[in-house]
Amino acid sequence: MTDRICAAVARASISEALEAAEQETSMADVIEIRLDYLREIAVSPFLAAIGKPLLFTNRPVWEGGRFAGVEEARLAPLVEAVAQNAGYVDLELRSPDESLARLQRHIAQSSTRLILSWHDFQKTPAREGLMATLHAMQDKGAHIGKIVTMASDFHDVLRVLQLQEEASRLQFPLIAFCMGPPGVISRLATLELGGFMTYCSAGDGAATAPGQLSVGTLRGILARIRG
């Protein structure tokens, strides 16, 4: 399986975000632009300047992000990204049904792939809850699912990584790993266990989630493991 490493770019200005994205293009396979971090949200400058596949995310405060405006304004740049055939857009599974329906109408005329995401920044639910979330993502028409939880110990990590077995049975591409110190290993292991993609920070000290490694660090670990 080909590795798919995504560098998450979270900067306040478009110029800073572009610079950070350009620095990661040699090592990252996908560049995520966290629109919710930008003071002025824009999509076109990144699509014009970055040659790698782009993932646009406009994470609301109710899912651990920074966008605090109305849903219509949150969705608008994602629709624009779809109209311009961005590689991916991320929409939260808990988003209003109207938001999902609107985005899917545009995606039907685009090459953009939809990631439906779900995050728990406090804990890792029981297996039954995680499985229900996975099935809901597929049932709602996601091209790719993303399940990320906070791990308190190795039991949580194993529970999340085991979701790849069900995803494989369903032939449903899944991103699944854990946040926090116990979850760091899952960000690497998921690449060896059928995970669709893992996320890294765009530079040291620029993590968008607890336990996130830089692209350079993750690539270095992979090189040592694989010889």
Secondary structure, DSSP 8 states (H G I E B T S, - for coil): ----EEEEE--SSHHHHHHHHHHHTTT-SEEEEEGGG-SS--SHHHHHH--S-EEEE--BGGGTSSB-S-HHHHHHHHHHHHHTT-SEEEEETTS-HHHHHHHHHHHTTSS-EEEEEEEESS----HHHHHHHHHHHHHTT-SEEEEEEE-SSHHHHHHHHTHHHHHHHHT--EEEEEESGGGHHHHHHGGGTT-S-EEEESSTT--SSTT--BHHHHHHHHHHHH-
